[in-house]
Amino acid sequence: MSKKKPTLDDIFNDDEFGLLDSKAKTSTVKTEEDRLIDSFEEINAFIDKNNREPSTSSMSEYGLLAKLKNFRDDESKKKIVKPFDRHNLLGYVEMEKPSLDDVLNDDELGLLNTDKDLSIFKFKHTPKQEDRAQTDFVAQRKPIKEKEFKSYEAMFHKVHQEIKAGKREIKPFKNIEKNLHIGNYYIMDGILLYLESADLERTEWEQKSGNRVRVEGRTRTIFENGTESNMLYRSLGKQIQKNGKLITNSNEYTENQLFVSSGLVEEEDVQTGWIYVLKSKSKDPKISEIKDLYKIGFSSTSVDDRIKNAKKEATYLYADVKKIATYNVYNRNADKLELLLHKFFASTCLDIEFTNDKGQRINPREWFVVPFEVIEEAIQLILNGNIVNYTFDFESKSIKLKNN
């Protein structure tokens, strides 16, 4: 009887020593794109360590500086490494956005192939629409009309120039309440943004360690790519915390005007006074019936000490006052801020006369008929130097961007 010849399957299955086992070789050859990203990460690592861009002070730095210049001069390379530009070294880069057809056609693994039982448009394990709770509307970015965006575009361009010239710095964003302010600039996901306004409310709740205040509300946020969003204040802050930075006010403005704490005050900074906002407790109908009447003032001493004799002073309308807000001012002249605020809201200044016990006519000029949230917005715009781009509209009692 002839012996049965082994088949090919028998030979493969009888590989006792695993001689036929093999592993797919992985290529260690880097692509051109990989090399560009690695090169850009070298620059990022240098800035992480030294908190500045490379210079010509040494050969190693000069090499990194040359690489950075090469990236900045080459639009195609910019598009490759922009997602890794955590220090905003490249400024705004127009990225190509894939269409829905591109996404669907690029399905190499067939993940989007469907049949009758499996469809990306049928959801078996999620609640039906009628079972879902009605949620707050989701903020989405929408394009700004080209004519309206021109003013913002000039502002963004100026900020980029000031960063490049060292007049502004890019810093970590650590605290929403301390670092997220109306009128300031930030970087989020590699894009420069401007927090123009916010409809904010402060809520307070009790805790064992003391009362806590939380700020909530919708914002109007402008992005340098020509879009805007009304995302929630805290959502914006969390996104910047996760993948962004804050941009400091310009050194030039800080040196020539004033500097107020926004979470960046150092130990050596000297407090030079307080800006305060007060509301009158007067029972005189000429005063008490005026809605949104506030006094904006400056004090080089404690505000509580300054107002303790309010009912004896004409500047306080001969009545006690309620302290609405105070702002600590560091290193520079707080009285200049007060003067700027008075000029900005001049059209709403209360025009009223008193006659004191000596028969003298007194006309206090520090009371303004304007909503508090608008005063607060103006203070932030003055502190960061952007007030020059805005004007107060008397009719709407709101702050509007100037038409350039």
Summary of the structure (lengths in Angstrom):
residues: 404
radius of gyration: 30.7
end to end distance: 103.7
largest distance: 140.0
contacts: 990
relative contact order: 0.09
helix: 36%
strand: 22%
